[in-house]
Amino acid sequence: MAGFRPFIVGIGGTTRPGSSSEKALRYALTLAEAQGADVELFDGASINLPMYAPESDIRSEAAQALISALRRAHGVILSTPCYHGSVSGLVKNALDYTEDMCKDAEPYLDGRAVGLIVCGYGWQSTGVVLSAFRSIVHALRGWPTPMGVAINTLVERFDEAGAGIAEPTARQMAIMVGQVMEFARLRAQLASLSKADVAASSA
């Protein structure tokens, strides 16, 4: 669809600035920008939110900004460190805030492709955490991309621009980001055609 720029939201990292999961997320968003996306990053500092409290309607400015961005998002990329066999509490708590979207026309992450990145110090937990991440996204009605990226930070050292990233990881990143972008564009085309059909039928 000519002129369409998907809006891709990235969520991840840790409370430590410059963590591997944050660098990987920044790199993925750089790839999305290169493919014509507008992006917004919510790093560890941005998602260091109060514990989600469903019984309260009080939300911090940071939480409101996160949900506002997700409501506008055409796609999402998530990045987490491997913490004790699962995603970090920081990332999980941020995703818990999508409960505020439960009554939206597109609730939670419905209709959005979600790319996943996991970073672990060794290979033992990366596969388990990637599987857990997919289950969380499924529960939120998102569409996890077929390609998920697992990074062994024991052997990989890279910066947020991707310098130093291993070639196989770089290829996987490119595939994952491409799948998020393709899904966003195809869905936008479908929505455009549906509107055209409605307009034609009412003419």
KAPEJO-V294660 format. One record per helix or strand of 3 or more residues. SS is the DSSP state (2 for helix, 1 for strand). FROM is the first residue (numbers start at 0). LEN is the number of residues. If there is no record, write none. Layout:
ss = (SS	SS)
from = (FROM	FROM)
len = (LEN	LEN)
This chain:
ss = (1	2	1	2	1	2	1	2	1	2)
from = (6	19	37	60	74	88	112	125	148	166)
len = (6	15	5	12	7	13	8	14	4	36)
